[in-house]
Amino acid sequence: MTGESTRSILRAHLLPYALFAMVALAWLGSDPLGSAEAILLTRSSLPLGDFLLTQYSPLYLFILHGWSQVSEAAIWLRLLGVAIGAVSVLLGPWILRGLGGAHATRAALWLLAASPFLIAQVRVLSTSQLSLLAVVCAYLCFIEYNRAGQLGWLAGWVLSILAALLVHGGLYCVALAHCLSMVVYRRRFRQRQRNWWLAQIPVLSLFLITAGTHLGHFVGHRMAETNTAIAASVQWGHLGSGLPLPWSAISGGLLLLLLASGVAVCRDWRRNPRHGLLLIGFAVPAFAWLVWLPYDFYAVAALPCLVTLAAMGIRLYPRWARQLLWCAVAVTYGWSHWRLLI
């Protein structure tokens, strides 16, 4: 991609970029650090040599350690999350186009950049911001590797997944989703298979090193303990707006409607690898998040595919219905941001 085409793509999406920056930066340092943020900051003060020995997001703690050397003011520390989130949103047009096609890119970027869930994640000290960036880079490299077959993109995918595993071992779900996609469409991508499976050696090795103990505990004990339907519905509503009832139910229902519509668009997934990747990429982390592990980074891992499916689903409806749906999205998003910031 040439520099001129890159600039034209960025210029074409200035409005969602500006909205993300405005909402993410508004009153960023007005509140002191919360208890969870203070714990992260304390962990980041470990000696540099100890970061690799900790199983709690060593990569994020290392970055936070370097960032906090400049200042420990709340606004400066939280600015790190906004910066990481901004890079993810800037890369949005490329990954969303690869997932849903040109017709869904603009709508999906609006849904991503203005997402109350994403804004809430980037405005605090949290590993979710770095999780999203690693996931976005992994999808970008995976899509380009399947398109062009260049080993450079495969190497980029490996590095992105390794970085994700150094944020949290549970983000192996993204690599698992991509592996399932390669299995389902092995005939379509048969020339890519050998290099692809060889590339899994370092990824699987690091996963077993960083999360092998937790995986054994999950399979032996945690897997039998599933979330209740009520707990899962509360989590889903939080993904839509982050507000208490009745707004969480309204936003969750709206998001579920758009998701179901997007899934209907992808009913040709057996023949269309792009649609198959969308469904698998959403289902794997979202299933883990809703059924077993209610941690935000799983929702973040599903977010790019979710907003793409929602954007595709909106296009199913006639023009008047699309306008009503966008008005409903604007009201729920706007009220969520208002309650978040005020």
N, C-alpha and C positions, 0 to 999 in steps of 0.2 A: 504494500500500500504506500502510495507516494505521500510526501508531506502535504501537498496541496489538497489531496482527497481527505487526509486526516483533518486538516484545518476546516474544510467545508463541512465535514460531519460534526465537528465540535461547534461550529457556528450555527448549524441547523438545530442544535439542541440547547441553545443558550438559556432559554426560559426555564426548563426543568433544572438545569445546573444552578441558575440563580435562585430558584425557589429552595432548593436543597441548602445552599449556602446561607440564605437569609434565615430559614427556620432553625438550622443547626447552630448558627452562631448567636442567635438572639438570647440575651441575658445569660450567656454561657457560664460566667463566673459569679453569678448573683448568689448562689447557694454554696455553703461549705461542702467539703467532701463528705459523702456518706460513709457508713461503716464498711460496706463492701469495697468502696474505693480506697479507703484508708488501709484496709488489709492488703489490697493489691500493691499499694505504694510501699508498705512495709516489706512485703515479699521482694519487691524490686530492689531493695537496699542490700540484698545479699551480696557477698563478694562475687565477682564475675565468674570465678571458677566453679561456683556452686550452682550456677543456673542449669548446667547440663545434668546435674545430679537430681534436680527437682523434677517431679512428674507433673507439676502444675504449670503448664504453658511457659516453658523456658524461653521461647522466642519472644513472646510478648513482654515478659518480665525484663528481658535483656534490652529491648527497645525502650521500654518505659524507664529503665535505669538510666540510659543515656539521655533521654529527653528530660528527665527530672534534674539532671545536673545543671541545667540552665536556671530553672526556678521550680519551686514547689507550690506556686500559687495555683489555686483551683482552675482559673481560666486558662493558664498555660498548660497544665496537665490535661485538661479536657480537650484542648485544641489538638492534641495528638490524635484523639479518636475522630475528630471532625476531618483532619487531614487524611487519615487512612480511609475513612468513608468516602471522602471526595474523590480519591483516586479510583475507588471501586465504581462510583457513579460515573466518572469520566470514561471508564472503560465500558460502561453499560451498552452504548449503541452497537459495539462490535459483538459482544457476546449475545445480546438480545436478538440481533439480526441473525446470528448463526443458529439460535434456538428456534425462533418463530418466523423468520423471514422479514423482508423489508416492510410488509404491510402492518406488522405488529410492533415494530421497533419503537415508534414514537409513543404509542399508548403505554407500552410496557415500561419505558423509561420514566414516564410521568408517574406511573404507579410505584415504581421503585424509588425514585428521587423524593417523592412526597410521602412515602410510607411512614405513618406514625411509629410503627414498630422499629424501623430502621433509624429514624431520627432519635428515638429514645435511646437506642443502643450507642449511637455515636456521640451523644452528649454527656456520657459518663465514662469513667475508666472501666473498660470491659474488654475481655478477649474476643467478643463477638465481632468487633470492627476488623481485626486482623484475620479472623476466620472468613469473613465475607471477601476480603481482598484475595486471600489464598484460593478460595472457591472460584471466584471470578476468573483469576488467572488460569486455574486448572481447566475450567470450561473453555476458555478462549484457546488454549493450547490444544485441548482435545479435539475441538471442532476443526481447527486448522490442520491438525495432523491427519484426521480422517479425510479432509478435503484434498490436501496436497501430498501427504505422505512423507513430508520432510522430517528427517531425524532431529533437526533443531527444535521443531515444535514438540516432539516427543520428549526431548531433554527438558524443555520448559515445563511440560506437564509433570515430569518426575520431580523437578525442583519445587513446583507449586504444591504438590501433594506432600513432599517432605516437609516443606514449611508449614503446611496445614497440620501435619502430625506433631510438629513441635509447638503448635498452639494447643491442640488437644487431640489425643489419640482417637476420639470418637469421630473425628472428621474423616477417618478412613471410609466412612459411609459414602463419601463422594467418589473415591477410587472404586469402591464396590459397585456403585451405580454405573460408572463408566465401563467397568469390566463386564457387567451384565449386558450393557449395550453392545459391546464387542462380541459377546457370545450370541446374542439374539440375531445380530446382523453379520455373522461371521462369513457368510457367502458374499455379501456386498463388499466387505473389507478384508477379503482373504489375503490380499497382498500386504496388509498391514499387520497381520496376526503375529508373525514370528517376532518381530521387533517389539510389538506391544507386550507380549507375555514375558519376554526377556526383561523389559523395563519394570515389571512387577517385582523383581527380585529385591532391589534396594528398598522399594516402598513397603513390601510385606515385611522385610527384615526390620526396618525401623518401627513399624507398627507393633511387631511382636516384642521389640525391646521396650518401647514406651508404654504399651498398653496390654501386654500379654497377661499380667497378673489381673488387671481389671476385667479382661475378656473372660478369664476363667471364672471369676466371681460372678460375672453377669450371666454366663451360661449355666453355672451351677445353682445360683440363688435368685438373682434379680429377674431373670427371664420369666419366672413363674409369677412374679408380682407385677401385674399390669395395672395401668391407670383405670379409674372408673370412667364411665361415660360422661359424668358431670365434670370431672376434672379435665377430661380431654376437651369438652365443649368450652370450658373457661379458658383453657390455653388457646383454643382457636379464636375465641373472641378477643383475647389479648393481642393476637397477631393482627387482627383487623383494626383495632383502635387503641387498645391499652386503657380503655375507660371502664368504669364499673357498669353494672346493669342500669338501664336497659340498653345503653349505647353499645356495649360489647356484643350483646345478642343481635342488635341491628347490623352492626358492621360485620360480625361473623357470618350472619345469614347472607348478606350481600356478597361477601367474599366467596362463600360456598356456592352461591348461584353462578358467579363468574367462573369459578373453577370448574364446576360441572359443565358449563357451556363450553369451556376450553377443552375439556376431556372429550366432549362430543365431537369437536372439530378433529380431534386426533384419532378417530375411530379407524383410520387407515394405517395405524401404527405398524402393522406387519409389513407393509410395503414402503413406508416412509421412515427412514432412520431418524430424521429430525424430530418427528412426532414421537417416536419411540423413546428417544433420549429425553425429551421433555417429560414424558410420563414416568419413566424410571427415575430420572433425576429429581423429580418432586417426591415420588412415592417412597423411596428408600429412606431419606432423612426424615421426612414428615411422619412416616410410620413409626420410626424409632422415637421421635419426639412425642407423638400423641399417645403411644401405647406404653412405652417403658421409661424413657429418659427425658423428663421435662426441662431440658437445659436449652437456653436460648440459641446456642451456636448450631444446634440441629435445625431449628427454624430458619436461621440465617443461611444454612447450606441449601435449604429448599427454596429460598426466596427468589432467586433468579428465574427458576422454572415456574414458580407460582405466578409471578407477575406476568410472565409471557403467556401462560395458559389463560389468565384472566383477560389479558389484552386481546387474545384470539377469540375468547368467548364473547366479548362485547360485540365483535364484528358479525356475530350470527344474527343479530336482531335488526329489525327495520330501523330507519333513521330516527324516528320519534322515540323508539324504545332505547336506542343508544344514548340519545340526549338525556332521557330520564335517568338512565344508569349512571352517566357521568355526573349528573347533578347530585345523585345520591352519594357517589364517591366523594365529590367535592364537599358536601355537607358533613359527612362522617369524618373525613380527613381534616377538614377545617376546624370542626369542633374539637377533635382530638388535639390538634396543635394549640388551639386556644387554651384548653384546659392544662396542657403540658407547660405552656410558657407563662400563664398568668397565675 
